[in-house]
Amino acid sequence: MGYPENFSPRNYHTIVLDVDNHFYPRHFKTSSAAINAWLGAVLSVETSTLKLDELKLDLMQRLSKGKPILHFNANEVDWIEVKLTRRGTFNWRQADYPHGNFLLDVRLDLMNGDRFHLEADAFEIVEVWIQSLKDHGFKVSDPMDLAHRFRSIESNYKVRYDHLATQYDALALEFNLENPRTRIEVIK
């Protein structure tokens, strides 16, 4: 697969995502993203394809999809692993979130040996997003059972954040999670 020029041919590549509920309320297929801190993107799961499209912001501050950046067909992806990670610590700008950010940690291993790593702020949509991947033919490894872990908890970021803040240290030990993640190492 040929990658755009802003993606190197490394085996391990970082894409940082976060769900934008302001522009895409209750739309589980869409996330906004910053790739290499230069390019915005939209991640969606559609017709057996995981797509990463350019994110457009017009003068009216509306977001929409632009040209495709990357897409992965289900038959090109060996498997997708979903876990959690934590980034950062207390920030005075976010006094309600003293434990930093808890992120969905997504690793895509492609059939050709390439590996992509995504971090998504996706607590509110995690169950539906994982189910969507499965429904579209992707093999999903979910060792933490994230598809069910939050089912009894309100689908609200702050509620889920507070719940996870009490458990994350124990989960990090049990599932060998970074606590906190400071950077993602490139595997050569």
Secondary structure, 3 states (H helix, E strand, C coil): CCCCCCCCCCCEEEEEEECCCCCCCCCCCCEEEEECCCEEEEEEEECCEEEEEEEEECCCCCEEEEEEEEEEEHHHEEEEEEEEEEECCCCHHHCCCCCCEEEEEEEEEECCCCEEEEEEECHHHHHHHHHHHHHCCCCEECCCCHHHHCCCCCCCHHHHHHHHHHHHHHHHHHHCCCCCECCCCCCC
